[in-house]
Structure formats: C-alpha cells, structure tokens
Amino acid sequence: MKGDPVIWGVFIMLCIISIIEVFSASSNLTYKTSNYWGPICKHVFLLGWGVLFMLATMNLKCKYFKLVMPLALFISFVLLIICFFVGAVNDGHRWIPIPVIGMKFQPSEMAKGAVVLAVATILSAMQTDTGVDKRAFKFIITVSGGFIVLIGLENLSTAALLGAVVLMMMWIGRIPKRQLGKLMGSLAILAVGGLIIVMAFGHDKEKEAEEDPRMAMVDKNKVKATDKEDSKEPKLFHRLDTWKSRIDKFLDGKDVPPEKFDLNNDAQEGYSQIAIASSNMMGKGPGNSTMRDYLPQAFSDFIYSIIIEEMGLIGAVGVCLLYIILLFRTMTIASRCANTFPALLIIGIALMLVTQALFNMGVAVGWLPVTGQPLPLISKGGTSSIMNCVYIGMILSVSRSAKKKNETAHIHTATPIAA
C-alpha cells in the first residue's frame, strides 16, 4: 500500500460503502436476472479490475503521465466520434457496445481524465515568474473546448462539470484574470443562448399534454413514449426535448400535494424524496431499504438516496466528508510538490471526482435538476468504476513519486558542501 495513507483510507472506505449499498440497491437487477448474487458479483469483479489498474497506475512515476497525454487525447477523441455514430443507450449516444464480453464502454469517462491531463501539462509547461504565458489560454480552450462540445452533444451535465473543472484549474494555474473574465462572460452568453434554443425548439410533451384541453385524456405514459420518436429532428438536436423537460420540472416550484404527485412520470424525484424522508434521521440499517424496489437507478444515479434511507444522517454526512477529505488531502499533497505538473494534475483529478460527487448528492436531495451523474467510486458502473480507480492511482503515484519541496531544498543546500 504505497502512497499517501489518507488517500488509501478514503478509497477503501468508499469501496466498502459501494459494495454494501450496491448489494442492497440492486434488487431490481436481481429480480430481472433471477440471480441473487449476479449483480453484486459483477460489481465486485469490476471493482477488482479497477484496483488492479489503480495499482499499475500508482507504480508509474508521475513524469510518465505527460508522455501518455497525446495518446490518451487521440484515443478519447476517436472513441467519442465512434460513439456518436454507433452508441445508443437510453436515447443517448454515450456508450460503445462490446458484444464479445457483453459490456459497454463510455468514452467520456476516459476523455475527462485526458482533458485534465492536457490542461495540467499546458499550464505547467508555460509557467513564468509572473503567472502563465498568455498563449496557454488559447491552447487550453482549443484542446478542452473540442472535447467538451463532443461530450455535451449527448451528455450535457458531464460536459458542464468538465468545463467547470477546467475553469478552476486555469484559475489555480494562474491564467491572467482578464482572460478568465472574458471567458466567463462568453460562457454566460453561450449559456443564455443555449437556454433560449432549448426553450424555443424543445418540446416538453408531458407539460403540453397537461396544458392542452384536447389532450387532457391522453395517457402520459404514451406521451412520454412518443418523446423518443425524434426521427424527423436533426440528430444533433434530439436531446432538446429531454433538456427542456428537465428544466421545466426543476423550475416548476409549486408544491404538489402527495395525493396528486405523479409517481409514474416523476418516479426518480418522488421515490428519492420518499427514501430520504423515511430514513427518520437515524436510518433503517444496511440492507433494509424499501425504496430500492421502486426507485429507478437506485444502484447508480440515486444510490445516495438509498445510503440516506439506510444509514440516516450519519451516512449522508459521512459519505460527503469522505469526498471533502479526498479533496483537501490531495491539495495538501499538491502543496508539497516541487514541480507544477504533478500538483496541477492531482488537483484537477480531485476536483473532477468531488464536483461530480457533490452534483450527484445535490440531485438526490432535490437541490439540482435530474441528470445521469453516478456517485464516483460508490455507484454501480463499468467504465466509471475502473476509470475512477485509475484516477485515484494517479493521485497515489504523485504522492509517492513526485519530487517534494523539502527534497529540492536539501539538494540545493547540500551541493556547496559536497563541492
């Protein structure tokens, strides 16, 4: 167990929570497959592969990550393009099916790490005594912007989170404030323009069915099913309806009485809130969730709701603290690095994991609109589980192999004496 012991402790705790809660929350998968141990065995198997990849990554010296960066960018770009044409899961081209092993690969999980690696490389290579060379801004926007657009076509929340991480890395890496200000203004204009396009050209068919008297008797399930029939729409814009529906639901702040709440069409929000409310602060105990049988994606996107239902306030705060400890410990390791590249790299990785975790928790408790973001290192997943283990391995690699500031100072003071 080389590397920082605190990072190891957080990783092991998250893995233990993951195995317990995924086992509890996979009742729907157990019922569908008629295999009680199948889902959790598959999850543990993938976690095991993730740990092996983590150990391999941890034993690489951090200087080699720079050499991998061009290849990682190229492979990620090619896979994102391929995924756009061949991937199709839940009306979103996010996964590439691998029929040979019966699994799916999500290129965006690799692309996120490749972009963070590229940004750290650019920022470290162009550091000066007064900050970063102004040209670094152009290079970062060119590299990261292309990947963010490709990811955003099918997974807007992932693209937004990656963009936020890149922005924070640029601020930490001392990009000139004037350039950051212009970027923030441009992003605000793009966000407003995108929102206008979504609201103008997207169709929230459920809301339209409620507002139009002629459709008052139409079954909402049928309306929702027709939402996927987008053959007449351009391929690039087939997600507009989904985005508008989610925005409408989030902005609709009116209180709905329990007896009028539509659990058929708002099952995720409804059962998530029921799971949290039924915990009664203390929780029902591991394995005693009842909402896992009703909550869609209980083992993935809404596993935090199951954690709260079973473990109560202690579980909710405990999981949140683990991610915060991961972030602050990584920042401590980065502050001890003598070189800029390893410090920026692990800060970017930690920000990527923690912002996604906080976003997932915000969705589960109803503070943010519903998206498809899993809880890193806890939710059941294939590509995400393995890649997140690799990212932890990179943090551990830096903690054990990066040159420390005190080592550099010792060398400088020892040289004259040796001479």
C-alpha positions as CSV (number, residue, x, y, z in Angstrom):
1,M,0.0,0.0,0.0
2,K,2.4,2.6,-1.3
3,G,1.4,6.3,-1.4
4,D,-0.5,8.5,0.9
5,P,-2.3,6.6,3.7
6,V,-5.1,9.0,3.9
7,I,-6.0,8.7,0.2
8,W,-5.8,4.9,0.7
9,G,-8.1,5.1,3.7
10,V,-10.7,7.2,1.8
11,F,-10.5,4.9,-1.2
12,I,-11.0,1.7,0.9
13,M,-14.0,3.3,2.8
14,L,-15.7,4.3,-0.4
15,C,-15.2,0.8,-1.9
16,I,-16.7,-0.8,1.3
17,I,-19.7,1.5,1.1
18,S,-20.1,0.8,-2.6
19,I,-20.2,-3.0,-2.1
20,I,-22.7,-2.8,0.8
21,E,-25.0,-0.3,-0.9
22,V,-24.9,-1.7,-4.4
23,F,-25.7,-5.1,-3.0
24,S,-28.7,-3.6,-1.2
25,A,-29.8,-1.3,-4.0
26,S,-29.6,-3.9,-6.8
27,S,-33.0,-5.6,-6.0
28,N,-34.4,-4.7,-9.4
29,L,-31.5,-6.2,-11.3
30,T,-31.7,-9.3,-9.1
31,Y,-35.4,-9.7,-10.0
32,K,-34.8,-9.1,-13.7
33,T,-31.9,-11.6,-13.9
34,S,-33.3,-14.1,-11.4
35,N,-29.8,-14.2,-10.0
36,Y,-29.4,-13.1,-6.3
37,W,-25.6,-12.8,-6.4
38,G,-25.1,-11.9,-10.0
39,P,-25.3,-8.0,-9.9
40,I,-23.0,-7.7,-6.8
41,C,-20.6,-10.3,-8.1
42,K,-20.3,-8.3,-11.4
43,H,-19.8,-5.1,-9.4
44,V,-17.1,-6.6,-7.2
45,F,-15.4,-8.1,-10.3
46,L,-15.2,-4.7,-12.0
47,L,-14.0,-3.1,-8.8
48,G,-11.3,-5.7,-8.6
49,W,-10.2,-4.8,-12.1
50,G,-10.3,-1.2,-11.1
51,V,-8.0,-1.9,-8.2
52,L,-5.6,-3.7,-10.4
53,F,-5.5,-0.8,-12.8
54,M,-5.1,1.6,-9.9
55,L,-2.1,-0.4,-8.6
56,A,-0.5,-0.4,-12.0
57,T,-1.0,3.4,-12.3
58,M,0.2,4.0,-8.8
59,N,3.5,2.3,-9.6
60,L,4.2,4.5,-12.6
61,K,6.3,7.6,-11.9
62,C,4.2,10.7,-12.4
63,K,6.6,12.1,-15.1
64,Y,5.4,9.3,-17.5
65,F,1.8,10.7,-17.4
66,K,3.0,13.5,-19.7
67,L,4.1,11.0,-22.3
68,V,0.7,9.3,-22.2
69,M,-1.2,12.5,-22.7
70,P,-1.1,12.8,-26.5
71,L,-2.2,9.1,-26.9
72,A,-5.0,9.5,-24.3
73,L,-6.3,12.6,-26.2
74,F,-6.2,10.8,-29.5
75,I,-7.9,7.6,-28.3
76,S,-10.6,9.6,-26.4
77,F,-11.3,11.7,-29.5
78,V,-11.6,8.8,-31.8
79,L,-13.9,6.9,-29.4
80,L,-16.2,9.9,-28.9
81,I,-16.6,10.2,-32.6
82,I,-17.3,6.4,-32.9
83,C,-19.7,6.6,-30.0
84,F,-21.7,9.3,-31.7
85,F,-22.5,7.0,-34.6
86,V,-22.8,3.6,-33.1
87,G,-23.6,4.1,-29.4
88,A,-27.2,4.2,-28.4
89,V,-28.4,3.6,-24.9
90,N,-31.5,5.3,-23.3
91,D,-31.8,7.6,-26.3
92,G,-28.3,8.9,-25.7
93,H,-25.1,8.0,-27.7
94,R,-22.9,7.7,-24.7
95,W,-21.7,4.1,-24.7
96,I,-20.0,1.8,-27.2
97,P,-21.3,-1.7,-27.0
98,I,-18.8,-4.5,-26.8
99,P,-20.8,-7.6,-27.7
100,V,-17.9,-10.0,-27.2
101,I,-17.9,-9.5,-23.4
102,G,-21.5,-8.2,-23.1
103,M,-20.4,-4.9,-21.7
104,K,-20.5,-1.2,-22.7
105,F,-17.6,1.4,-22.8
106,Q,-18.2,5.0,-22.0
107,P,-15.6,7.2,-23.8
108,S,-16.4,10.3,-21.9
109,E,-15.0,8.8,-18.7
110,M,-11.6,8.5,-20.4
111,A,-11.9,11.8,-22.1
112,K,-12.4,13.7,-18.8
113,G,-9.1,12.4,-17.5
114,A,-7.3,13.1,-20.8
115,V,-8.5,16.7,-20.8
116,V,-7.4,17.2,-17.2
117,L,-4.0,15.7,-18.1
118,A,-3.7,18.0,-21.1
119,V,-4.6,21.1,-19.1
120,A,-2.1,20.3,-16.4
121,T,0.6,19.7,-19.0
122,I,-0.1,23.1,-20.7
123,L,-0.3,25.1,-17.5
124,S,2.9,23.6,-16.1
125,A,4.9,23.9,-19.4
126,M,4.0,27.6,-19.8
127,Q,4.5,28.9,-16.2
128,T,6.5,32.1,-15.7
129,D,7.6,34.1,-12.6
130,T,4.5,36.3,-13.0
131,G,1.9,33.7,-14.0
132,V,1.2,31.7,-17.0
133,D,2.1,32.7,-20.6
134,K,-1.0,34.3,-22.2
135,R,-0.8,31.8,-25.1
136,A,-1.6,29.0,-22.7
137,F,-5.2,30.2,-22.6
138,K,-5.6,29.7,-26.3
139,F,-4.1,26.2,-26.2
140,I,-6.4,25.1,-23.3
141,I,-9.5,26.4,-24.9
142,T,-8.7,24.7,-28.2
143,V,-8.0,21.3,-26.6
144,S,-10.6,21.2,-23.9
145,G,-13.3,23.1,-25.9
146,G,-13.4,20.4,-28.6
147,F,-13.9,17.6,-26.1
148,I,-16.5,19.5,-24.1
149,V,-18.6,20.1,-27.2
150,L,-18.3,16.4,-28.3
151,I,-19.3,15.2,-24.8
152,G,-22.0,17.9,-24.4
153,L,-23.9,16.7,-27.5
154,E,-25.1,13.7,-25.7
155,N,-24.2,14.3,-22.0
156,L,-24.6,18.0,-21.2
157,S,-24.1,17.6,-17.4
158,T,-20.8,15.8,-17.8
159,A,-19.6,18.4,-20.3
160,A,-20.7,21.2,-17.9
161,L,-18.8,19.6,-14.9
162,L,-15.7,19.1,-17.0
163,G,-15.8,22.7,-18.2
164,A,-16.1,23.8,-14.5
165,V,-13.1,21.7,-13.6
166,V,-11.0,23.2,-16.5
167,L,-12.0,26.7,-15.4
168,M,-11.0,26.0,-11.8
169,M,-7.7,24.5,-13.0
170,M,-7.0,27.7,-15.1
171,W,-7.7,29.9,-12.0
172,I,-5.4,27.7,-9.8
173,G,-2.8,27.6,-12.6
174,R,-2.6,31.5,-12.6
175,I,-4.2,32.2,-16.0
176,P,-4.5,36.0,-16.3
177,K,-7.6,37.3,-14.7
178,R,-8.5,39.4,-17.7
179,Q,-8.6,36.3,-19.9
180,L,-10.7,34.4,-17.3
181,G,-13.1,37.3,-17.1
182,K,-13.6,37.3,-20.9
183,L,-14.1,33.5,-20.8
184,M,-16.7,33.8,-18.0
185,G,-18.6,36.5,-20.0
186,S,-18.6,34.4,-23.2
187,L,-19.8,31.3,-21.3
188,A,-22.6,33.3,-19.8
189,I,-23.7,34.5,-23.2
190,L,-23.5,30.9,-24.6
191,A,-25.5,29.6,-21.6
192,V,-28.2,32.1,-22.2
193,G,-28.3,31.4,-25.9
194,G,-28.4,27.7,-25.3
195,L,-31.2,28.1,-22.8
196,I,-33.2,30.1,-25.3
197,I,-32.7,27.5,-28.0
198,V,-33.7,24.7,-25.7
199,M,-36.8,26.5,-24.5
200,A,-37.8,27.7,-28.0
201,F,-37.2,24.5,-30.0
202,G,-37.5,21.8,-27.4
203,H,-40.9,20.1,-26.6
204,D,-42.0,19.1,-23.1
205,K,-44.7,16.8,-24.3
206,E,-45.9,16.0,-20.8
207,K,-46.4,19.6,-20.0
208,E,-48.0,20.3,-23.3
209,A,-50.4,17.4,-22.7
210,E,-51.4,18.9,-19.4
211,E,-51.9,22.5,-20.8
212,D,-53.9,21.5,-23.9
213,P,-57.5,20.6,-23.0
214,R,-57.8,18.5,-26.2
215,M,-55.1,16.2,-24.7
216,A,-56.4,16.0,-21.2
217,M,-57.4,12.4,-21.6
218,V,-54.2,11.3,-23.2
219,D,-52.2,8.8,-21.2
220,K,-49.0,10.4,-20.0
221,N,-47.1,7.3,-20.4
222,K,-47.9,7.2,-24.1
223,V,-46.9,10.9,-24.4
224,K,-43.6,10.1,-22.8
225,A,-43.0,7.2,-25.1
226,T,-43.5,9.4,-28.2
227,D,-40.8,11.7,-26.8
228,K,-38.3,9.2,-28.2
229,E,-39.7,9.3,-31.7
230,D,-37.5,12.0,-33.0
231,S,-36.7,10.7,-36.4
232,K,-37.8,13.9,-38.1
233,E,-35.5,16.0,-35.9
234,P,-31.8,16.5,-36.8
235,K,-29.6,14.1,-35.0
236,L,-27.7,16.9,-33.2
237,F,-30.8,18.2,-31.6
238,H,-32.7,15.1,-30.5
239,R,-31.8,15.8,-26.8
240,L,-33.5,19.2,-26.8
241,D,-36.8,17.7,-25.6
242,T,-35.1,15.9,-22.7
243,W,-33.3,19.0,-21.6
244,K,-36.4,21.2,-21.8
245,S,-38.4,18.6,-19.8
246,R,-35.8,18.6,-17.1
247,I,-35.6,22.4,-16.9
248,D,-39.4,22.7,-16.7
249,K,-39.6,20.2,-13.9
250,F,-36.8,21.9,-12.0
251,L,-38.2,25.5,-12.4
252,D,-41.7,24.4,-11.5
253,G,-41.5,25.4,-7.9
254,K,-45.2,24.9,-7.0
255,D,-45.9,22.5,-4.2
256,V,-47.7,19.3,-5.2
257,P,-49.8,17.6,-2.6
258,P,-48.7,14.0,-2.0
259,E,-52.0,12.6,-3.3
260,K,-51.6,14.5,-6.6
261,F,-47.9,13.6,-7.1
262,D,-47.4,11.6,-10.3
263,L,-45.1,8.7,-9.4
264,N,-45.4,7.2,-12.8
265,N,-43.7,10.1,-14.6
266,D,-41.7,11.6,-11.8
267,A,-40.5,8.3,-10.2
268,Q,-36.9,9.4,-9.7
269,E,-37.6,12.6,-7.8
270,G,-40.6,11.1,-6.0
271,Y,-39.1,7.9,-4.7
272,S,-35.8,9.6,-3.9
273,Q,-37.6,12.0,-1.6
274,I,-39.6,9.2,0.0
275,A,-36.4,7.3,0.6
276,I,-34.8,10.3,2.3
277,A,-37.9,11.2,4.3
278,S,-38.4,7.6,5.5
279,S,-35.0,7.4,7.0
280,N,-36.2,9.3,10.1
281,M,-32.7,10.8,10.6
282,M,-31.4,7.5,12.1
283,G,-31.8,5.3,9.0
284,K,-33.3,1.8,8.6
285,G,-29.9,0.0,8.7
286,P,-27.9,-1.6,5.9
287,G,-29.9,-3.7,3.6
288,N,-33.3,-2.6,4.9
289,S,-34.2,-0.1,2.2
290,T,-37.7,-0.3,0.8
291,M,-37.5,2.3,-1.9
292,R,-34.8,0.4,-3.7
293,D,-37.6,-1.7,-5.2
294,Y,-39.3,1.3,-6.7
295,L,-36.5,3.9,-7.4
296,P,-35.1,3.7,-10.9
297,Q,-31.3,3.6,-11.0
298,A,-31.2,3.1,-7.2
299,F,-27.8,1.4,-7.6
300,S,-26.4,4.2,-9.8
301,D,-27.6,7.8,-10.1
302,F,-29.7,7.7,-6.9
303,I,-27.6,5.5,-4.6
304,Y,-27.1,8.4,-2.3
305,S,-30.8,8.4,-1.5
306,I,-30.5,4.7,-0.6
307,I,-27.5,5.5,1.6
308,I,-29.5,8.1,3.5
309,E,-32.5,5.8,3.8
310,E,-30.4,3.0,5.3
311,M,-27.7,5.0,7.2
312,G,-29.5,8.2,8.0
313,L,-27.9,11.5,8.7
314,I,-24.6,9.8,9.8
315,G,-24.3,8.0,6.4
316,A,-25.2,11.2,4.5
317,V,-22.7,13.3,6.2
318,G,-20.0,10.6,6.4
319,V,-20.0,10.0,2.6
320,C,-19.9,13.7,2.0
321,L,-17.0,14.1,4.4
322,L,-15.0,11.3,2.6
323,Y,-15.1,13.3,-0.6
324,I,-14.1,16.5,1.1
325,I,-11.2,14.8,2.9
326,L,-10.1,13.4,-0.5
327,L,-10.1,17.0,-1.9
328,F,-8.3,18.6,0.9
329,R,-5.7,15.8,1.3
330,T,-5.0,16.0,-2.4
331,M,-4.5,19.7,-2.1
332,T,-2.0,19.1,0.8
333,I,-0.1,16.6,-1.4
334,A,-0.1,19.1,-4.2
335,S,1.3,21.9,-2.0
336,R,4.3,19.7,-1.2
337,C,5.2,19.0,-4.8
338,A,8.3,20.8,-6.1
339,N,7.1,20.8,-9.7
340,T,3.9,22.3,-11.1
341,F,2.7,19.5,-13.3
342,P,2.0,16.8,-10.7
343,A,0.4,19.4,-8.4
344,L,-2.0,20.6,-11.1
345,L,-2.7,17.1,-12.3
346,I,-3.9,15.7,-9.0
347,I,-5.8,18.9,-8.1
348,G,-7.7,18.6,-11.4
349,I,-8.4,14.9,-10.8
350,A,-9.7,15.6,-7.2
351,L,-11.8,18.5,-8.4
352,M,-13.3,16.2,-11.2
353,L,-14.2,13.5,-8.7
354,V,-15.5,15.7,-5.9
355,T,-17.6,18.1,-8.1
356,Q,-19.3,15.1,-9.7
357,A,-20.0,13.6,-6.2
358,L,-21.4,16.9,-4.9
359,F,-23.6,17.2,-8.0
360,N,-24.9,13.7,-7.6
361,M,-25.8,14.4,-4.0
362,G,-27.5,17.6,-5.0
363,V,-29.7,15.8,-7.5
364,A,-30.6,13.1,-4.9
365,V,-31.8,15.6,-2.3
366,G,-33.6,17.7,-4.9
367,W,-31.4,20.7,-5.0
368,L,-30.4,20.2,-8.7
369,P,-32.2,19.0,-11.8
370,V,-32.0,15.3,-12.5
371,T,-29.1,14.2,-14.6
372,G,-27.3,11.0,-15.2
373,Q,-24.2,11.5,-13.0
374,P,-23.2,8.5,-10.8
375,L,-21.6,8.8,-7.4
376,P,-17.8,8.3,-8.0
377,L,-16.4,5.1,-6.6
378,I,-19.7,4.1,-5.0
379,S,-22.3,3.8,-7.8
380,K,-22.5,0.6,-9.8
381,G,-20.8,1.1,-13.1
382,G,-18.4,-0.4,-15.6
383,T,-16.2,2.3,-17.2
384,S,-16.7,4.8,-14.5
385,S,-15.7,2.4,-11.7
386,I,-12.5,1.4,-13.5
387,M,-11.5,4.9,-14.6
388,N,-12.1,6.4,-11.2
389,C,-9.8,3.8,-9.7
390,V,-7.2,4.8,-12.3
391,Y,-7.6,8.4,-11.2
392,I,-7.0,7.5,-7.6
393,G,-3.9,5.6,-8.7
394,M,-2.6,8.8,-10.3
395,I,-3.1,10.7,-7.1
396,L,-1.2,7.9,-5.2
397,S,1.5,7.9,-7.8
398,V,2.1,11.6,-7.3
399,S,2.1,11.2,-3.5
400,R,4.9,8.7,-3.7
401,S,7.0,9.6,-6.7
402,A,6.7,13.4,-7.2
403,K,9.7,15.4,-6.0
404,K,9.0,17.2,-2.8
405,K,9.9,20.8,-2.0
406,N,11.9,19.8,1.1
407,E,13.9,17.4,-1.1
408,T,14.8,20.1,-3.5
409,A,15.8,22.4,-0.7
410,H,18.0,19.7,0.7
411,I,19.7,19.2,-2.6
412,H,20.4,22.9,-3.0
413,T,21.9,23.2,0.5
414,A,24.0,20.1,0.2
415,T,25.6,20.9,-3.2
416,P,28.1,23.6,-1.9
417,I,29.2,21.4,1.0
418,A,29.8,18.4,-1.4
419,A,31.8,20.7,-3.7
